[in-house]
Amino acid sequence: MPLLQYPVYLLKFWYIDATALFFHFYKEIFSYCISLFSIQSLIYTFFRPVKNEYRKELVLFSILFGMAVKSVLLIISFLIIGVILGVGVIMLLAFWAFPYFLYQLLSL
């Protein structure tokens, strides 16, 4: 009788357990990318002058220059994270659809 339950075990593993591991893997990738691109510190120091320049003549320029550079870095970081998210969604959909395509291939 346990032999008849193997397809159920396989489907449970594929669609529940392996999907949970997949989400855990991508959560780790996102946390790594956020720390790699230092997004938190870029947002935290967005309105601070670059290189802590506090001379009276250069404060405004230093703040605006820092905002411009940090804006570019944040946009690039979010684009890369968006690409990683898109690839993750495509991989998850392909992972879920793989048993169906394998069944179709083997039933030819």
Legacy VTK file of the C-alpha trace (Angstrom):
# vtk DataFile Version 3.0
C-alpha trace
ASCII
DATASET POLYDATA
POINTS 108 float
0.000 0.000 0.000
2.780 2.552 0.652
3.832 2.085 -2.970
0.584 3.720 -4.068
1.312 6.754 -1.906
4.603 7.618 -3.622
3.004 9.952 -6.194
1.335 11.836 -3.342
4.652 12.086 -1.485
6.369 13.279 -4.645
3.755 15.961 -5.303
3.875 17.067 -1.672
7.645 17.335 -1.841
7.640 19.121 -5.194
4.907 21.680 -4.602
5.172 22.267 -0.833
8.573 21.347 0.582
10.751 22.261 -2.389
8.791 25.471 -2.962
9.396 26.459 0.668
13.114 25.813 0.172
13.014 27.854 -3.041
11.464 30.821 -1.201
14.028 30.506 1.592
16.826 30.500 -1.001
15.519 33.655 -2.677
14.997 35.367 0.674
18.680 34.771 1.396
19.639 36.098 -2.051
17.593 39.277 -1.477
19.078 39.907 1.946
22.558 39.368 0.484
21.879 41.795 -2.384
20.480 44.430 -0.047
23.582 44.228 2.125
25.886 44.005 -0.916
24.471 47.160 -2.480
24.253 48.806 1.002
20.766 50.073 0.273
19.995 50.696 3.921
22.994 52.967 4.429
22.357 54.774 1.129
18.821 55.590 2.233
19.941 56.485 5.764
22.626 58.920 4.539
20.710 60.268 1.529
20.584 63.899 2.721
24.037 63.991 4.264
26.990 65.634 2.540
29.515 63.499 0.698
32.716 62.832 2.652
31.250 64.788 5.625
32.098 68.071 3.945
30.825 70.821 6.249
32.715 73.881 4.977
30.312 76.763 4.536
30.887 77.184 0.798
30.643 73.494 -0.080
27.801 72.187 2.091
24.988 72.701 -0.428
27.058 71.368 -3.335
28.172 68.389 -1.282
24.614 67.536 -0.261
23.264 67.842 -3.817
26.154 65.892 -5.301
25.694 63.173 -2.696
21.973 62.994 -3.440
22.670 62.670 -7.164
25.245 59.915 -6.747
23.158 58.035 -4.192
20.075 58.321 -6.421
21.946 56.713 -9.313
23.271 53.970 -7.046
19.811 53.294 -5.607
18.203 53.152 -9.066
20.836 50.710 -10.312
20.504 48.608 -7.162
16.727 48.429 -7.435
16.947 47.542 -11.135
19.325 44.676 -10.364
17.080 43.465 -7.548
14.101 43.707 -9.918
15.917 41.563 -12.477
16.743 39.026 -9.779
13.087 39.028 -8.719
11.936 38.527 -12.318
14.343 35.646 -12.854
13.167 34.119 -9.582
9.513 34.278 -10.616
10.302 32.716 -13.994
12.350 29.977 -12.344
9.563 29.274 -9.848
6.966 29.007 -12.603
9.271 26.735 -14.600
9.881 24.647 -11.487
6.138 24.246 -10.908
5.475 23.445 -14.586
8.328 20.944 -14.960
6.322 17.855 -13.877
3.582 18.679 -16.377
6.026 19.102 -19.254
7.886 15.962 -18.249
4.604 14.035 -18.218
3.731 15.409 -21.651
7.151 14.469 -22.977
7.023 10.949 -21.606
3.469 10.316 -22.825
4.375 10.838 -26.483
LINES 1 109
108 0 1 2 3 4 5 6 7 8 9 10 11 12 13 14 15 16 17 18 19 20 21 22 23 24 25 26 27 28 29 30 31 32 33 34 35 36 37 38 39 40 41 42 43 44 45 46 47 48 49 50 51 52 53 54 55 56 57 58 59 60 61 62 63 64 65 66 67 68 69 70 71 72 73 74 75 76 77 78 79 80 81 82 83 84 85 86 87 88 89 90 91 92 93 94 95 96 97 98 99 100 101 102 103 104 105 106 107
